[in-house]
């Protein structure tokens, strides 16, 4: 009447912890942090409850707070005082990210600092590099001139002390170009975490409020990926791996677990970015009492790790690190 094998035998409450296949830890998490050169006191990000833009002067205190929570890695985003078509503020020695990085390193030397290599926060048009007329007569992002700009940004961040650089602009050849620039500048030991499979997602909206990185014309669909294309997404990561990426990334995370699982099979460490829209949806539903925020945040992150992520960039990093610590 019954099968010999009964899976419920191992679901007794006392046995469940012994057979859990995927375990989320604080060491899996990377916290995104926004620093704004134009403010003197922290400003809440309205579309991302619980997240803030911080002045550079708060960098050390923010790092100590995250370290106290158990967060061991951050990825930095900057909002400069001046923007222009060439994104010059992105690679100056005293740029907003460069200053914040130095302050964090001084306060928490063991904190792993990853820097976002892109230009969207620094250009007056909001696109991720150099724009100009293409061969079809359109004004759009120019790939190869933008690679030169990314080289400058990455080297500047490495000079400031970045432990890892993370190009997010989805340019063809970005890993190869940045690797050459870092090596030539004497930073061969600085790894590259490539946003290797980054989709043109509608879930980035709150981030653009946070980073002041909205675009003044067009969209980013000519360089970020069509959400419908899984095979192309795998190819993008495969190519970045061949160019020398040390870590691959899938962004967004939660809606793209199939792509994440495929990219995991390439064999390199894989990061997944639980993006602003994913975070804000959970926050909004929890604020209405429709979801248990803690349970849903932990479940979503566990599922991202189960799909193949070795690292997870998430705005929940600080909260989750504290929750996990309380459970020990």
N, C-alpha and C positions, 0 to 999 in steps of 0.2 A: 504493500500500500504506500509506503514511503521510501524515498531513495536512501541509499546507504550514506550518502554524503549530505550533511546538513550544515549549511553555512552559518546558521544562527548559533551553532554551538560556540563559535568564536566571537559572538556579539554580546556575550554576558558583560555586564558593566565593568566587572573587575578585570576582564581579559582584553577589553577594547584597546587600552593604551599599548598593550604588547604587540598588537597587530596593525597599528596605524602605519600606513605605507608612506605618507608624506607628512613631514613635520616642518612647520613654519618657525623660524627663529629670528631674533633681532639682527643677527649677522647677515640675513638675506636682504635686508632693507636699506634703501638709499633715500634720503630725504631731500626733496627739492627746496631750495631756499632762494628768495628774491631779495636783492639789494638795490635800493633806489638812491641814486646820487643826489636827488633833488629834495629830499625830505630830511627833517631833523628828528622826528619821532615816528614810531611804527604806525603804519596805516593798514587797517583791515581790508581784505579783498572781499568785496561785497558778494561776488558770485561764487566764492570759495570759503564758506564759513569755517572759521578756525585757522585760516591762513592769512599771512601778513606780508606786506612789503616793509623791509627793515632799512633804516639808514645804515651807512657803513659803520658808524660808531657803535652800533649794536652787535656787530659781527662776533666779537669775542664772547659776549654774554649769550647769544643765541647758540653758539657752538658748545659752550659749557652746559647749557640746558639740555641740548640734544645728547651730549655725551652722558650726562647724568641719567637720562632716560634709557640709555643703552644703544642709541643710534651711533654707528661707527663710520658711516659714510654719508656725504652730502653731495649734491650736484647744484652748482651755482648758476643763477641767472641774474643779469644786471640790467638796470634801467639807467641810462646815462643822462647827464645834464644837457648834452648836445648831440643832436642827430644830424647826419648829412648823407648824401647819396653814396659816399665811399665808406661809410661805417668806420670812420677813423677812430672814434672813441672805443671801439672794440679791441684795439691792439696797442693803445698807448700804455706807457709804463705805469701811469697812475690812473688807469681806468677803474671803473667801479668794481668789476670782478677781481681785478688784480689787487686792489686795496683790501677788499673783503677777504680774499684768499690769504694775504699776508697776516691779517689780524687773526683769522681762524688758526693758522699754523702756529702763531705765537701762543695762543690761548690753549689749544688742544693739539699738540704735535702729533699725536697718534691718529687723529681724525683723517680719514681718507677723503681727499677733496677732488672731485671730478668737475671739470668745467665744460659747459656747453659751447661748442664751436659753431657759431652761426652769426648772422648779421641782422636778423629781423628786428631785434630790439634796438639796434643802433642806426638803422637807415631811416631817412625821412619818408621813404615810400613804403616801408614795412615788409619788403621782400627780403629773401634770405641771402642776398649777395648783390652782385653788380647787374644792373638792368641796362638794356639797350635794344636796338633794333635787330631782330633776327633776320635770317635769310628770307623768311616769308613776309617780312615787312611789319610784323607785330613787335610791340614793346614787351619784352619778357625777360626773365632771368637768363643771363648769359653764363654758360657753364664754365668755360675755361678761364675767363677773367675772374670769376668768382672763386675758382680753385686757388688762385694766387692770393686772394683776400683771406681765404681760410687758412692758408699757410702762415700768413702774418699773425692771425689771431691765435692759432695753436702755439706758435713759437713764443708769442708774448705771454700766454698763460703758463707755458712750461717754465719760462724764465721767472715768473712770479711764484713758482713752487707747486703747480698742479701735479697731483699724483697720477692723474689720468685725464686725457682729453676726449671729448665726445662730439664728433661732428654730426650735426643734425639736419643739414641742409639738403640732403638727398641729391648731391651732385654726382654725376658720373666721374669716377676716378678720384673721389675725395680721400679715400684711405691711402691710396698710393701717393698722392700729392702731399698729404700731411706727413706721412711716414718719411718721405724724402726730406721735407723741410726740417722736421724734428731731428733726424739723423745728422743732417748737414750742420745744424746749429749746436750739436753736442748733446742732444737729448734722446739718444737711442734707447735709453731705459724707460722712457715714458710710454706707457701703453695707450692704445687707441680703442675706445669703446665706440663702435660705429652704430649710429641709428641706421642700421643696414636695411631694415624693412619698415619704412614709415609711410603710413597711409594718409591720404588727404581726407582726414576724418572730420565729421561734424562735431565730434566730442572734444575739440580743442578750444571751444569758445571761451570758457572761463579763464584759461591760460592767457589768452590774448588780452583780457582785462588785467590780469596779474602782471604780465610782462610788458604791457603797452606795445604789443607787437602786431596789431592789426595792419592790414595792407590797404593802401590808398586806391588801388585799382586792380582789376582782374581777380585772380585767385592763385592757388599754389598747385593746381592739378597738373601742370606741365612738368613739375619736378617731384612732388609727392605722389604716392601711388593710388590707383583706383582701388577702392575697398573691395571690389568684386574679383580682384585678380590674385588668387592664391599662388599659382605657379610662378607668376612674375615675382611675387614676394619672396619665394624661396630662391629664385635666381639672383635677386638683388643681394641677399645675404651670402649666397654662395660666391658671388663675385667679390664682395668685400673681404670674405675670408681669403680668397686667392690673392688679393692685394696686400694682405698682411694685417688685417684687423685682429686684435687680441681678444676682443669681446664683441659679439653681435647683439643686436637689439631688435625687438618687435614692438612697435608703437602704433596704436593703442594695444593694451594687453587683453582685457576681458572679452572683447568682441572678436578677438582674433586668435583664439586658443588653438585652432587647427593649424594656423601658420606657425605659431610658436612651437607646437609639437614637431612640425616638419623641420624647422630651422635648428631645433635641438639636435637633430640627427646629423647635422654637419660635423659636430664633434667639438666645436669651440664652446667656451662659456657663453651663456645667453642671458641677457637682461631683458626684462619686460617692463614697459612703462604703463602703470595704471594712471591714465591721464585725468586732467582736470574735470572733464565731463563725467567720467565714471565716479570720481570722488564726490562731485557736487550732487549727482543724482542720489547717492546713498545718504548724503547729508540732508537733502531736501525731504526725502521720504521719511527719514528718522525724525526730522523736526515735526512732521505731521503725525507722528505716532504710528506710521504704517509699517515700519520695519524696526527690528532690533539692530541698532547701528553697530554695536560691537560684534554681535554674532555674524552679521552680514559682511562686515569688513574683513573679519578673520576668514570667513568662508571664501570670499572672493579672492583673497590673497593666497590661501591654501590651494585653490583651484588653479591659479596662475602658476604656482610652483609645481603642482602636479603635472601640468601640461608641458613642463620642461624648463622653466625659468630657474637659473641659478641665483640671479639677483632680481629684485623688484624695486623699481623706482615708484614711490607712492607718497601721496600727501598724508597718508595715515601712518607713516613710519614712526613718528614720535609716539602717537597714541598706542599703536600696536606694540611697540617695544615696552612701554610701561605695562600694558595689559599682560603681556607674556611674562614679564618679571613678577607681577603680582601672583600669577598662577604657579610659580615655582615654589 
